Amino acid sequence: MRSTQLVAIIIALVVVAAIAYFLGTMSQPQQTTTQSTPTAAPGPRKITFYTWWAGLERFAIDAVIGNFTKKTGIQVEKTAVPGGAGVNAKFAILALMQAGSPPAAFQVHCGPEMLSYIYVAPKGEGSFVELSQVAKEIDMTVQASEVLSACSLNGKIYALPVNIHRANLIFINRQVLDKLGGSVPKTLDDLLSLCNKASSAGIPCLLQAGADQFTILHLWEQVFLAVAGPQKFIMFMYGTLPADDPSLRQATEIFLTLSKTFPTNWPALDWTGAVADLVAGKGLAHVDGDWVVGLIYNVYPQVKMCPHTSITPDCNIIVAPFPGTQGVYNLVIDSVAVPAGGPVTDLGIQFVKYFASPEGQSIFNPLKGSIAVYKNIDPSIYPTAIQRWEVEEYRNAKSYVLSLTHGALFSDVWQSLMQQSIVLVQTGRADLWYDALAKALATQRSLWKDTWYMGAPGKPFGGYQPPWVK
């Protein structure tokens, strides 16, 4: 981390967040904590929700908030703190918790990201509301058991999922594919062969983006998943995979081969620019998560997306599982947590209960480009063929893992590997990358502290039980 700049940014964020909170609370009528029968209807109530949804996602979250307010009379002030995956928001939220004035609710990824809050919160896990009972009340324990397992820490739930994205996807420009005379790749060998064709024709094969870093690590992750399989993938998450496991070297060698097919401007591209180039036919494919579906649907309405199982004559973008990962659902889970003991904790619980419920998720996910965690929600609510296809993929998946790039790594490990993946592509120095992987595995292993695991007693997430769980 950059010391002076980062400290200045954090201080500014904390000050702004604290001022915003206190100004908001000062404007609200004081609420009593007595249990006497009210003599009059309560006045307007207002809570703060911290989120990093500030782009196109704002339409989805605004729709949820609007319906929640209409039903309950509780106003929700959405505070968007800039910074990927809430890195900066964490400092502001923790500062407010230390001051005894936390927001009512905040966005977080399940798994290590939520655990990192627990480690530094004033009262540890006691700083957050345990939401298992809420999950039962909204039928999540029955209809979304795999996702709920990923959001459980030692059998307790401190963040409720509001959607799922799938990370292991490849988006292919159909016209470029036809020009090359190729077909949708099903294996890594198929992908390598197709990329050779593209390179021979002077066409970038994979449009990955270096400017915001994550799609580079994201690609390595999917190659690793294809090579290693789900169990070793989950072992990486826990840091229990040996640093000399052959799958790490094999995945890296394939990744380096694929990186040579990036466009020359890859360091300057962000993921939205990479998608724009894909739509324009400036390359063959882009490896990413299905948030790309929401982007294309909202920004390029004339572009038709289709699943690889149903390619229509007017299809522009084909969506398929990343080659070699068929049957695996690589989860990215957005969730909401509620700080405990604050003046609006009860209102925060009402908000998360609504947002995570079938009704809230049915409003949010069609607009977000993701899908709901409930397997019994009718797929017809989704506006794109890809989301409807993803529902079937989710229901029928043989195994579930949690994305390394999007939630399964502790923040320091995540930031380090993102940066080192860029260095790997720029220099080709696999030796440096293997050193980074070894450090990442050791750090992951230590940060679980021989105490925590995902899932519940006897039911570990993904079927893998780390060795410290007896």
Secondary structure, DSSP 8 states (H G I E B T S, - for coil): --HHHHHHHHHHHHHHHHHHHHHHHHTS-------S--SS----EEEEEEE---STTHHHHHHHHHHHHHHH-EEEEEEE--SGGGHHHHHHHHHHHHTT---SEEEEETTHHHHHHHHHSTTGGGGB---HHHHHHTTHHHH-HHHHHHTEETTEESSEE--BEE--EEEEEHHHHHHHT-----SHHHHHHHHHHHHHTT--SB---STT-HHHHHHHHHHHHHHH-HHHHHHHHHT-S-TT-HHHHHHHHHHHHHHTTS-TTGGG--HHHHHHHHHTTSSSEEEE-THHHHHHHHH-TT--EEETTS--TT--EEEEE-TT-TTEEEEE-EEEE-BSSSTTHHHHHHHHHHHHSHHHHHHHHHHHT-B-S-TTS-GGG-SSHHHHHHHHHHHH-SEEEE-IIIIIS-HHHHHHHHHHHHHHHHH--HHHHHHHHHHHHHHHHHHTTTT--BEETTEEGGG---TT--
